[in-house]
Amino acid sequence: MATTIVKDLDYYMSLPYTFRVTPPEDADDTWYALVDGLDCQTWADTYEELLPMIEDAKRTMISMMLEYGDPIPEPTSD
């Protein structure tokens, strides 16, 4: 009997999406992150604040895509 994978929020949140971080250019700027594949982004005042913000941005984007029935890209291996 084959195992069925339920592709819900928990499934997508467990996938290893990569993200790119851009540090601030000056003291008045913020840290920026872009999640590859999901094209969601977030900003924070410090790097330490940025990491949970990335997870929140992923969760929000995936939740909206699931709600509207949009296809959700999975991370690629490259």
CNS distance restraints for C-alpha pairs under 8 A (distance, minus, plus):
assign (resid   6 and name CA) (resid  11 and name CA) 7.10 0.50 0.50
assign (resid   7 and name CA) (resid  11 and name CA) 5.35 0.50 0.50
assign (resid   7 and name CA) (resid  12 and name CA) 6.74 0.50 0.50
assign (resid   8 and name CA) (resid  12 and name CA) 6.47 0.50 0.50
assign (resid   8 and name CA) (resid  66 and name CA) 7.71 0.50 0.50
assign (resid   9 and name CA) (resid  13 and name CA) 6.02 0.50 0.50
assign (resid   9 and name CA) (resid  59 and name CA) 7.46 0.50 0.50
assign (resid   9 and name CA) (resid  62 and name CA) 6.71 0.50 0.50
assign (resid   9 and name CA) (resid  63 and name CA) 6.51 0.50 0.50
assign (resid   9 and name CA) (resid  66 and name CA) 7.74 0.50 0.50
assign (resid  10 and name CA) (resid  14 and name CA) 6.19 0.50 0.50
assign (resid  11 and name CA) (resid  15 and name CA) 6.86 0.50 0.50
assign (resid  12 and name CA) (resid  62 and name CA) 7.36 0.50 0.50
assign (resid  12 and name CA) (resid  74 and name CA) 7.61 0.50 0.50
assign (resid  13 and name CA) (resid  58 and name CA) 7.36 0.50 0.50
assign (resid  13 and name CA) (resid  59 and name CA) 6.83 0.50 0.50
assign (resid  15 and name CA) (resid  74 and name CA) 7.39 0.50 0.50
assign (resid  15 and name CA) (resid  75 and name CA) 7.05 0.50 0.50
assign (resid  16 and name CA) (resid  75 and name CA) 6.51 0.50 0.50
assign (resid  17 and name CA) (resid  35 and name CA) 6.87 0.50 0.50
assign (resid  17 and name CA) (resid  36 and name CA) 6.63 0.50 0.50
assign (resid  17 and name CA) (resid  37 and name CA) 7.46 0.50 0.50
assign (resid  17 and name CA) (resid  74 and name CA) 7.63 0.50 0.50
assign (resid  17 and name CA) (resid  75 and name CA) 5.29 0.50 0.50
assign (resid  18 and name CA) (resid  35 and name CA) 6.03 0.50 0.50
assign (resid  18 and name CA) (resid  36 and name CA) 5.63 0.50 0.50
assign (resid  18 and name CA) (resid  75 and name CA) 7.46 0.50 0.50
assign (resid  19 and name CA) (resid  33 and name CA) 6.48 0.50 0.50
assign (resid  19 and name CA) (resid  34 and name CA) 5.40 0.50 0.50
assign (resid  19 and name CA) (resid  35 and name CA) 4.16 0.50 0.50
assign (resid  19 and name CA) (resid  36 and name CA) 5.39 0.50 0.50
assign (resid  20 and name CA) (resid  33 and name CA) 5.45 0.50 0.50
assign (resid  20 and name CA) (resid  34 and name CA) 5.29 0.50 0.50
assign (resid  20 and name CA) (resid  35 and name CA) 6.52 0.50 0.50
assign (resid  20 and name CA) (resid  36 and name CA) 7.40 0.50 0.50
assign (resid  21 and name CA) (resid  31 and name CA) 7.17 0.50 0.50
assign (resid  21 and name CA) (resid  32 and name CA) 5.65 0.50 0.50
assign (resid  21 and name CA) (resid  33 and name CA) 4.41 0.50 0.50
assign (resid  21 and name CA) (resid  34 and name CA) 6.70 0.50 0.50
assign (resid  22 and name CA) (resid  31 and name CA) 5.93 0.50 0.50
assign (resid  22 and name CA) (resid  32 and name CA) 5.08 0.50 0.50
assign (resid  22 and name CA) (resid  33 and name CA) 6.27 0.50 0.50
assign (resid  23 and name CA) (resid  30 and name CA) 7.08 0.50 0.50
assign (resid  23 and name CA) (resid  31 and name CA) 4.82 0.50 0.50
assign (resid  23 and name CA) (resid  32 and name CA) 6.53 0.50 0.50
assign (resid  24 and name CA) (resid  28 and name CA) 7.87 0.50 0.50
assign (resid  24 and name CA) (resid  29 and name CA) 4.99 0.50 0.50
assign (resid  24 and name CA) (resid  30 and name CA) 4.99 0.50 0.50
assign (resid  24 and name CA) (resid  31 and name CA) 5.18 0.50 0.50
assign (resid  24 and name CA) (resid  32 and name CA) 7.59 0.50 0.50
assign (resid  25 and name CA) (resid  29 and name CA) 6.19 0.50 0.50
assign (resid  29 and name CA) (resid  45 and name CA) 7.68 0.50 0.50
assign (resid  30 and name CA) (resid  43 and name CA) 6.28 0.50 0.50
assign (resid  30 and name CA) (resid  44 and name CA) 5.61 0.50 0.50
assign (resid  30 and name CA) (resid  45 and name CA) 4.89 0.50 0.50
assign (resid  30 and name CA) (resid  46 and name CA) 7.08 0.50 0.50
assign (resid  31 and name CA) (resid  43 and name CA) 5.50 0.50 0.50
assign (resid  31 and name CA) (resid  44 and name CA) 5.24 0.50 0.50
assign (resid  31 and name CA) (resid  45 and name CA) 5.98 0.50 0.50
assign (resid  31 and name CA) (resid  46 and name CA) 6.26 0.50 0.50
assign (resid  31 and name CA) (resid  47 and name CA) 6.38 0.50 0.50
assign (resid  31 and name CA) (resid  50 and name CA) 6.95 0.50 0.50
assign (resid  32 and name CA) (resid  41 and name CA) 7.36 0.50 0.50
assign (resid  32 and name CA) (resid  42 and name CA) 5.91 0.50 0.50
assign (resid  32 and name CA) (resid  43 and name CA) 4.53 0.50 0.50
assign (resid  32 and name CA) (resid  44 and name CA) 6.71 0.50 0.50
assign (resid  32 and name CA) (resid  50 and name CA) 7.65 0.50 0.50
assign (resid  33 and name CA) (resid  41 and name CA) 5.52 0.50 0.50
assign (resid  33 and name CA) (resid  42 and name CA) 5.45 0.50 0.50
assign (resid  33 and name CA) (resid  43 and name CA) 6.40 0.50 0.50
assign (resid  33 and name CA) (resid  50 and name CA) 7.57 0.50 0.50
assign (resid  33 and name CA) (resid  54 and name CA) 7.00 0.50 0.50
assign (resid  34 and name CA) (resid  39 and name CA) 6.46 0.50 0.50
assign (resid  34 and name CA) (resid  40 and name CA) 5.84 0.50 0.50
assign (resid  34 and name CA) (resid  41 and name CA) 4.40 0.50 0.50
assign (resid  34 and name CA) (resid  42 and name CA) 6.78 0.50 0.50
assign (resid  35 and name CA) (resid  39 and name CA) 5.58 0.50 0.50
assign (resid  35 and name CA) (resid  40 and name CA) 5.47 0.50 0.50
assign (resid  35 and name CA) (resid  41 and name CA) 6.20 0.50 0.50
assign (resid  35 and name CA) (resid  54 and name CA) 7.56 0.50 0.50
assign (resid  35 and name CA) (resid  58 and name CA) 7.47 0.50 0.50
assign (resid  36 and name CA) (resid  40 and name CA) 7.74 0.50 0.50
assign (resid  36 and name CA) (resid  75 and name CA) 7.85 0.50 0.50
assign (resid  37 and name CA) (resid  73 and name CA) 6.13 0.50 0.50
assign (resid  37 and name CA) (resid  74 and name CA) 7.18 0.50 0.50
assign (resid  37 and name CA) (resid  75 and name CA) 6.52 0.50 0.50
assign (resid  38 and name CA) (resid  58 and name CA) 7.45 0.50 0.50
assign (resid  38 and name CA) (resid  61 and name CA) 7.31 0.50 0.50
assign (resid  38 and name CA) (resid  62 and name CA) 7.94 0.50 0.50
assign (resid  38 and name CA) (resid  72 and name CA) 7.54 0.50 0.50
assign (resid  38 and name CA) (resid  73 and name CA) 6.80 0.50 0.50
assign (resid  40 and name CA) (resid  57 and name CA) 6.35 0.50 0.50
assign (resid  40 and name CA) (resid  58 and name CA) 6.78 0.50 0.50
assign (resid  40 and name CA) (resid  61 and name CA) 6.70 0.50 0.50
assign (resid  41 and name CA) (resid  54 and name CA) 7.39 0.50 0.50
assign (resid  41 and name CA) (resid  57 and name CA) 6.60 0.50 0.50
assign (resid  42 and name CA) (resid  50 and name CA) 7.62 0.50 0.50
assign (resid  42 and name CA) (resid  53 and name CA) 6.50 0.50 0.50
assign (resid  42 and name CA) (resid  54 and name CA) 6.35 0.50 0.50
assign (resid  42 and name CA) (resid  57 and name CA) 6.54 0.50 0.50
assign (resid  43 and name CA) (resid  50 and name CA) 6.57 0.50 0.50
assign (resid  43 and name CA) (resid  53 and name CA) 7.46 0.50 0.50
assign (resid  44 and name CA) (resid  49 and name CA) 5.85 0.50 0.50
assign (resid  44 and name CA) (resid  50 and name CA) 5.13 0.50 0.50
assign (resid  44 and name CA) (resid  53 and name CA) 7.41 0.50 0.50
assign (resid  45 and name CA) (resid  49 and name CA) 6.82 0.50 0.50
assign (resid  45 and name CA) (resid  50 and name CA) 7.57 0.50 0.50
assign (resid  46 and name CA) (resid  50 and name CA) 6.31 0.50 0.50
assign (resid  47 and name CA) (resid  51 and name CA) 6.86 0.50 0.50
assign (resid  48 and name CA) (resid  52 and name CA) 7.94 0.50 0.50
assign (resid  49 and name CA) (resid  53 and name CA) 6.59 0.50 0.50
assign (resid  50 and name CA) (resid  54 and name CA) 6.19 0.50 0.50
assign (resid  51 and name CA) (resid  55 and name CA) 6.74 0.50 0.50
assign (resid  52 and name CA) (resid  56 and name CA) 6.25 0.50 0.50
assign (resid  53 and name CA) (resid  57 and name CA) 6.08 0.50 0.50
assign (resid  54 and name CA) (resid  58 and name CA) 6.21 0.50 0.50
assign (resid  55 and name CA) (resid  59 and name CA) 6.11 0.50 0.50
assign (resid  56 and name CA) (resid  60 and name CA) 6.09 0.50 0.50
assign (resid  57 and name CA) (resid  61 and name CA) 6.12 0.50 0.50
assign (resid  58 and name CA) (resid  62 and name CA) 6.01 0.50 0.50
assign (resid  59 and name CA) (resid  63 and name CA) 5.94 0.50 0.50
assign (resid  60 and name CA) (resid  64 and name CA) 6.23 0.50 0.50
assign (resid  61 and name CA) (resid  65 and name CA) 6.22 0.50 0.50
assign (resid  62 and name CA) (resid  66 and name CA) 6.09 0.50 0.50
assign (resid  62 and name CA) (resid  72 and name CA) 7.15 0.50 0.50
assign (resid  63 and name CA) (resid  67 and name CA) 6.10 0.50 0.50
assign (resid  64 and name CA) (resid  68 and name CA) 6.20 0.50 0.50
assign (resid  65 and name CA) (resid  69 and name CA) 5.85 0.50 0.50
assign (resid  65 and name CA) (resid  70 and name CA) 4.81 0.50 0.50
assign (resid  65 and name CA) (resid  71 and name CA) 6.89 0.50 0.50
assign (resid  65 and name CA) (resid  72 and name CA) 6.63 0.50 0.50
assign (resid  66 and name CA) (resid  70 and name CA) 6.26 0.50 0.50
assign (resid  66 and name CA) (resid  71 and name CA) 7.87 0.50 0.50
assign (resid  66 and name CA) (resid  72 and name CA) 7.74 0.50 0.50
